[in-house]
Amino acid sequence: MTQMMTTPTNPAGNAYQKDFLVAVRDGNKDELERILETKDGKINVNLYDTEGQTALHLSCLDGNFELVKLLVKFGADVKLANRDGWNALHIAAYSGHQDIALYLISANRNSKR
C-alpha cells in the first residue's frame, strides 16, 4: 500500500486517511462512502499519495465512475494536477473513460456557478 503524503494545508495523514486510501485503491464504494460520511473533517479527499496522485486521479485511472462521483460529491477538486501535470479530466480521457470525462467537464462547469 502506498502511504499518503500531505499537502501544505493538512497535517500528516492519520488512520482515517489510510482507511480512505485503502477503500479507494480497492474500489470499495460502500466503505468509502461510510468513511466519508462518518469521518467528516478528518479526511482530506485532495491529499496526494507518494506517487503524486489524489484519490480522484486513481479512480479516474481505474475507470471507477461510482467512486469518481462520490469523491466529487465530498469535495474532490477536479482541477488538481498530479505530479506529471495531468488533472482528473486528462487522466479519464487518456484512459478511455469517456463517461467519467464528460461527468468531470459537467462537474467543473457546475462548480463555477
C-alpha positions as CSV (number, residue, x, y, z in Angstrom):
1,M,0.0,0.0,0.0
2,T,1.3,3.5,-0.9
3,Q,1.5,5.9,2.0
4,M,-0.3,9.2,1.8
5,M,1.7,12.4,1.7
6,T,0.2,15.6,2.8
7,T,-0.5,18.9,1.1
8,P,0.6,22.0,2.9
9,T,-3.0,22.7,4.0
10,N,-3.4,19.5,6.0
11,P,-1.5,17.9,8.9
12,A,0.1,14.4,8.5
13,G,-2.2,11.6,7.4
14,N,-4.0,9.6,10.1
15,A,-5.6,6.2,10.4
16,Y,-8.8,7.5,8.8
17,Q,-6.8,8.8,5.9
18,K,-5.1,5.4,5.4
19,D,-8.5,3.7,5.6
20,F,-9.7,6.2,3.0
21,L,-6.9,5.3,0.6
22,V,-7.4,1.6,1.0
23,A,-11.1,1.9,0.2
24,V,-10.2,4.0,-2.9
25,R,-7.5,1.5,-4.1
26,D,-9.8,-1.4,-3.5
27,G,-12.6,0.4,-5.4
28,N,-14.9,-0.2,-2.4
29,K,-17.7,2.3,-2.8
30,D,-19.7,1.3,0.3
31,E,-16.7,1.5,2.6
32,L,-15.5,4.8,1.0
33,E,-19.0,6.3,1.5
34,R,-19.1,5.1,5.1
35,I,-15.7,6.7,5.8
36,L,-16.5,10.0,4.1
37,E,-19.9,10.3,5.9
38,T,-18.7,9.3,9.4
39,K,-15.2,10.9,9.5
40,D,-16.3,14.4,8.2
41,G,-13.5,16.8,8.8
42,K,-10.9,14.1,9.4
43,I,-10.5,13.2,5.8
44,N,-8.9,15.3,3.1
45,V,-10.1,14.0,-0.2
46,N,-7.5,16.0,-2.0
47,L,-4.3,14.6,-0.4
48,Y,-1.6,13.3,-2.7
49,D,-0.1,9.8,-2.3
50,T,3.6,9.3,-2.6
51,E,3.3,8.8,-6.3
52,G,1.7,12.2,-6.7
53,Q,-1.9,11.1,-7.3
54,T,-5.1,12.0,-5.5
55,A,-8.0,9.6,-4.8
56,L,-9.8,11.2,-7.7
57,H,-6.8,10.6,-10.1
58,L,-6.7,7.0,-9.0
59,S,-10.4,6.5,-9.5
60,C,-10.3,8.1,-13.0
61,L,-7.3,5.9,-13.9
62,D,-9.2,2.8,-12.8
63,G,-12.4,3.9,-14.5
64,N,-14.5,3.7,-11.4
65,F,-17.3,6.1,-12.2
66,E,-19.1,5.5,-8.9
67,L,-16.0,6.4,-6.8
68,V,-15.4,9.5,-9.0
69,K,-19.0,10.7,-8.4
70,L,-18.7,10.1,-4.7
71,L,-15.3,11.8,-4.4
72,V,-16.6,14.9,-6.3
73,K,-19.7,14.9,-4.0
74,F,-17.4,15.1,-1.0
75,G,-15.3,17.9,-2.4
76,A,-12.6,16.3,-4.5
77,D,-11.0,19.1,-6.6
78,V,-11.3,18.2,-10.3
79,K,-8.7,20.8,-11.3
80,L,-5.8,19.4,-9.2
81,A,-2.9,18.2,-11.2
82,N,-0.8,15.2,-10.5
83,R,3.0,15.5,-10.4
84,D,3.0,15.0,-14.2
85,G,0.7,18.0,-14.7
86,W,-2.4,15.9,-15.5
87,N,-5.8,16.6,-13.9
88,A,-8.6,14.1,-13.5
89,L,-10.1,15.0,-16.8
90,H,-6.8,14.4,-18.6
91,I,-6.4,11.0,-16.9
92,A,-10.0,9.9,-17.6
93,A,-9.8,10.9,-21.3
94,Y,-6.4,9.4,-21.8
95,S,-7.5,6.2,-20.1
96,G,-10.6,5.9,-22.4
97,H,-13.2,6.6,-19.8
98,Q,-15.5,8.9,-21.8
99,D,-18.3,8.7,-19.3
100,I,-16.0,10.0,-16.5
101,A,-14.5,12.7,-18.7
102,L,-18.0,14.0,-19.6
103,Y,-19.0,14.0,-15.9
104,L,-15.9,15.9,-14.9
105,I,-16.5,18.5,-17.5
106,S,-20.0,18.9,-16.1
107,A,-18.8,19.0,-12.5
108,N,-16.2,21.6,-13.3
109,R,-18.8,23.7,-15.1
110,N,-21.2,23.5,-12.2
111,S,-18.6,24.4,-9.7
112,K,-18.1,27.7,-11.4
113,R,-21.7,28.8,-10.8
